[in-house]
Amino acid sequence: MKIGLAGYSGSGVTTLLALLSEDPELVNRHGGPEVRSITVDDPRLDRLVELFKPKKITPLQVEIIELGDLRPQEGGGLRKETLARSGGLDALVLVLRGFDAPMSQGCRQVKELSDEFESLLQEFAIADLMPIENRLERLGKEGKLASREAQLLTRLREGLEEGLPIRRMGLDREELRALSGYNFLTLVPLTVVASVGAEGAPALVYGDLDDRCSREGMSYVEISVLAEFETLEIPEDERGLFLADLGIKVPARERFMGTLFTRLTLATFFTVGEKEVHAWAIPEGTPAARAAGKIHTDLERGFIRAEVIAYDECIALGGLNQAKEVGKLRIEGKDYIVKDGEIFHVRFNV
């Protein structure tokens, strides 16, 4: 999974990345956009490791990429470097500054949070309009403005000009497939993080923003980024007490990952054995053959069937061999929808 982390200077993007990666030195040595691979904690994986005792353990990983300076380049529009780093994102996270920093010069203040949000949304819409305009101009020169591609791009242009992101335009599967060669930022699922002060941790600070995100299909979470970042200096086994004093019941990393998984409607399945126990993430509703392709393209291409069992059943029975003996290891075809937590073994032939 590839996640883009974006925000204006002073919003706390780098500090949030340092907090999520538990790398406090990142803030001190930061010299440009960073990339971090974050492990998603899952107690089910730990239990499967206990059961199968594999030689290798592969937890779910999320790659988080700073998109760089979001200030528009001279002449307008996002910088080319920013756009280049945003290719292939599974989700986009906007970090907004919701805390006071009176000693910081040139940074936006709390009262400007809504303006900052609107400004960022406009920048993404403008970035998406540019390739659409360029492609429509070329199609016009080729006499193809009546084509299905041109009609679709015209619809996107009109929606963006009216302030509607592409992800809310109701595109069907075929239309989305036609856009696979583009890098549209307003098509990517969006999560908004408000970086708030420690005093805001126990209760929601920006209720209006939360309501708006809910109405418009965006996820929203408030994190006391700086306060939690400072607790990284405390031994991990003592950290929970300090967070509790701040009114923080669930650590930022757990809340952040939970919000992302909910926004992306992801399911986790596992492949298990003595060699390796591996966690995989797929969109909810993924059929078995496509889930197999997540493991390796050959498995999707030569898919025959899948052997499937729910996590709870596997644990209760003591493993796959025991499940097979009592007939609990199900045989499913390529169109079977893989469920969250299932253990999945593919039979294939290429």
Secondary structure, 3 states (H helix, E strand, C coil): CEEEEECCCCCCHHHHHHHHCCCCHHHHHCCCCCEEEEECCCHHHHHHHHHHCCCEEECCEEEEEECCCCCCCCCCCCCHHHHHHCCCCCEEEEEEEECCCCCCCCCCCHHHHHHHHHHHHHHHHHHHHHHHHHHHHHHHHCCCCCCHHHHHHHHHHHHHHCCCCHHHCCCCHHHHHHCCCCCCHHHCCEEEEEEECHHHCCCCCCHHHHHHHHHCCCEEEEECHHHHHHHHHCCHHHHHHHHHHCCCCCCHHHHHHHHHHHHHCEEEEEECCCCEEEEEEEECCCEHHHHHHHHCHHHHHCEEEEEEECHHHHHHHCCHHHHHHCCCCEEECCCCECCCCCEEEEEECC
